Amino acid sequence: MRLLRIVPDNTRFRIVHWRRLAYPFSAAYSVLVLVLFLTVGLNFGIDFRGGTLLEMQAKSGKPDIAQVRQTANSFGFGEVEVQEFGSAGELSMRFALQPGGEIAQQGVVTKARATFSEAYEFRRVETVGPRVSGELVQAGTLGVVLAIIGVLVYLWFRFEMQLAIGAIVGTMHDIVLTLGFFLITQLEFNLTSIAAILTIVGYSLNETVVVFDRTRELLRRYKTMPIPELLDLSVNTTLSRTAITSTTTVLALVALVFFGGTAIEGFALVMLFGVVVCTYSAMFVSTPVLLYLDVRAGRLDQSEELAEAKARV
Amino acid sequence: MLRLQARKVILVLLVLVFGCGLAVPNLFSPETRKAIEQGAPAWIPRFLLPIHAMTLGLDLQGGSHVLLEIDRADLIRSQVTQLRDDVRRILREERVGLQGGIGMTPRGVQLRVPEAADRAKLMPKLRELAQPIGTFGAFGPSGNQSIEVNENPDGLIQLNVTEAGVNERIRRAVEQAIEVIRRRVDQIGTTEPNIQRQGLDRVLVQVPGLQDPQQLKRILGETAKLQFRMVADQNATDVDMLPSQDQGGQPIPISRQVIVEGEDLIDAQPAFDQRTSQPIVNFRFNIRGAQRFGQATTENLGRQLAIVLDNKVISAPVIQSPITGGSGQISGNFTVQSVNDLAILLRAGALPAKMTIVEERTVGPGLGQDSIQAGKMATIIATVLVILYMIGNYGLFGIIASIALLVHVCLILGLMSLLGATMTLPGIAGIVLTIGTAVDSNVLIYERMREESRMGRSLVSALEAGFQRAFATIIDSNVTMLIAAVALFTLGSGPVRGFAVVFILGILTTVITAVTLTRMLIALWYRWARPKALPF
C-alpha cells in the first residue's frame, strides 16, 4: 500500500527567514484589526449586549419575513432585526435591550409569543438583562486573561522564560487575528465565541509547545549551532507532525461546519480559522521571536541537564 | 517496552473495558435503567450497575433556564416597614408619646421623643430589635448588628437597617425562595427541575422539557402573599387603599388588621362554582386559621371580607354566614388557567420578596432533537474522515491509532456518565474537536519513530525511542491545553461549561489511550509479526 505523505522527509525550509514576509503581514493585519475594532466594532450577541433573541419556525409553508418584520417593528420595542436562517422556514428576531431594567425585557417575550404563536413554533427564546450581560463580559475577559497567565507560569517552570514569552506572543497574535475574523465577517460574538477563543488559546499553545519542545532538545544537543539554523531545524523536524495534526483537526471541524447544525456552525467556522492561524503562527511568528530573545542564556544548569538527559534515555 | 507483562495487559484491558462499559447505560431508556437498578441484587455495588447516564443539557432536550434575582430595594422596603411596626408596638407597650409620627427614611425610621425620661425607658427596648449577624464559629459572632440605633440629644431617634443586616436578610430570603420555588415548580409536574442558589441574591431554575415557559414565569413571578382582611369604611383609621380586581383596579379601603395569613392555609384546589359554573378556588385552613376565620366571620356578618393577594384585592365577598369549618372559596373574575395558577401559588406559599427574571433561555424540544441529530451526524462523519486519513498516512499503525481514538471517545462518554455530567451542544462540538486533536499524541509518537528509524536506528529501538521521546512533548502540550480548558470551566457558565468538561476529560483520557493502549497494541503486533521495518 502506498501511503499518504504530505511533507517529504528531510525538508530544509528557511522558516525563520520568512519572518520578513510574515511579520509585516501580521503587523498590517493587526493594525487592520485595531482600526476595525474602533470603527466597526464587534457584533455583540445578546449575551454581552443584553436584549432578546427569538427563533421561530413557521408551522406551515414559508414564513413571511416582511410581514413579521413589520408586525415586530410596530410593537414599539425599537428596530427589530428579522432574519431567515438555516432551512425549513426558520427565522430569528432580535430585539435590543429595552430601557427600564430587567423587568422590561419580559414584555418583549410576552408580546412576541402572544402575537406569533399561532403561525409559528418558538424554537428558542433568550433574554439577557443589562446586569447579567455586564457580568458575562467580565467573566469572559477574565477567563482569557487567567488562561494566559496560567500557561505563562507553567511554561516558565517547564521551559525557560524566553520560550514562555515566545509562546505567549504567538498566542496573543492568534487571539488578535481571531478577533479580526469576527470583525471582518461580523459573525456574532457571544459566550460560545469566548469558548472558541479559549480553545484557540489551547490549540495555539499546543502547536507552539511541540515546536519549542524540539527547540529545547536541539539546544541541548547542538551547543554551537547558530540559533537561526537551530530554529529552522526545530520547525522542519516537526513539520510532518504539524501537517498531519492540523489536517485531522481541520477534517473534524469541516464535519462540524457542514453537519453540526446552525447552532454550532459559528463556533466551528471560528475554530477552523483559528487552527489555520495557529499553525501559521507557531512556525512563522512565535518561533522567529526567539531570535530576539537570548535563548542560550537561560539554559538549565549542569546537574539538572544531566538528570534530564538520564530521564530521557 | 516491547516486553508485555500479562498482569499489566489484563489491568489495562480491564480499565478500558470498564471505562467504556460506563457509556453503555446511555443506550437504555430511563425506564430500563430504573428497572435494572430495582431488579439487581443488593450485594452488587451501585456504581457497577449500568444505571448512570449522562444528563442532556437543556439545549439538547429542550426546556427553560431562568435566572431570578431578589429585588433588593423591595426587600429593604419590607424590612423598614417591619421595623416601623415593631417600633409602633414598643411605643404602645411603653406608653410613650411622640412629637409627630414615625418618619420613614430610605434605610430606616426616625421618631422624635422630647422627654428624656421617655427616651431612657424606650432606648433599651429599641436596641433589643437589633440582632447579631454572622455565624458563631471559632471567631465568635462577627459583631455586626442587623439594625443601628442612634439617639440625638435633641430627642431624635434613628433606626437604620445595616448593610450586613440587609445581606443576611437576602441570604435567608434566597434560601426560603428556593424552597418555595421548588414546591411551585413541582406543582407544574415536570421531571427533575434543577433549582440552585447563584451568588448572594440569585436563584437559578432549570426545568427540562417544559412545553409552556410562560406558565413557569407566571408562577415564579408572583410573591403570593395571601391575607384575609376586612373591607373598612372610607374614613376609618389604619386603612390601606388597595386596587380591587372586581372593580377594574379601583382602590378600595382595606383594614390594616390581618385576620388570617397564607401560612395558615393548608390546601387550595381549583374548582367550579356549582351555581354559576364560574371557576373558583377552594381552600382550607389549619386549626389556628379556622378558629380566627370563624371568629371574624361570626363577628362581621353582613360586612365585606377582602381576599388580598400581593396587595391586590382578588375578591371581596359579603359574609353571608359564619364560616367555622375552616374551609371556604375564593371567587372572582377568573379563567380556568388563572384559578389553576392561583391554587398553585397558594399551596406553595409566599416568596419572601419580589423576584425579577434577569436571564431566560428557552429551547423548544424540536430544536433540541434536531441538535442531537446534527451532533451525531457530525461526530460520525468526523470519526470516519479522521480514521480514513490516519490509515492513509500510517497503514496498520493508523488502524491502531483509530482503535485508540474510538476507545478514547467511549471513555469520555463513560466518564461523563459516571460523573453524571451534562452533555450540551457545545459538548458535542468538544467531542468532535477532541476527535481531531486526540490523534495528535499518536502522530507525535509515530513521527518520532520514523525520524529515529531514518537516523539509522534498529526497529526496536526506534519504536522505543518514539514512545519515550514523544512522551515529554505529549505531556507539555496537553498540560498547556488543560490549563486553558480549566480556565474555561471555572469562568464559563451553562453550555460553555459543558464544552469545558468534555475538553478536560478528552485531554486526560487521550494520554491514557494514546500512550498506554497504543503501546500495548504495537507490542502485540511486534510479537506476532516479527517485522523488520516500520510499516509506514
Interface residues (C-beta under 8 A of the other chain):
Chain A: M1 L3 L4 R5 D9 N10 E55 Q57 G101 E102 I103 Q105 Q106 V109 T110 R113 E121 F122 R123 R124 V125 E126 T127 V128 G129 R131 V132 L136 A139 G140 L142 G143 V144 L146 A147 G150 V151 Y154 L155 R158 L191 T192 I194 A195 L198 T199 V201 G202 Y203 L205 N206 V209 V210 D213 R214 E217 T237 T238 S240 R241 I244 T245 T247 T248 T249 V250 L251 A252 L253 V254 A255 L256 F258 F259 G260 G261 A263 I264 F267 A268 M271 R312
Chain B: D59 L67 E69 P213 Q214 K217 T356 I357 V358 E359 E360 R361 T362 V363 G364 G366 L367 D370 S371 Q373 A374 G375 M377 A378 T379 I381 A382 L385 V386 Y389 M390 G392 N393 Y394 G395 L425 P426 I428 A429 V432 L433 I435 G436 T437 V439 D440 V443 L444 E447 R450 E451 R454 Q468 R469 A472 T473 D476 S477 N478 V479 T480 M481 I483 A484 A485 V486 A487 L488 T490 L491 G492 S493 G494 P495 V496 F499 A500 F503 F536
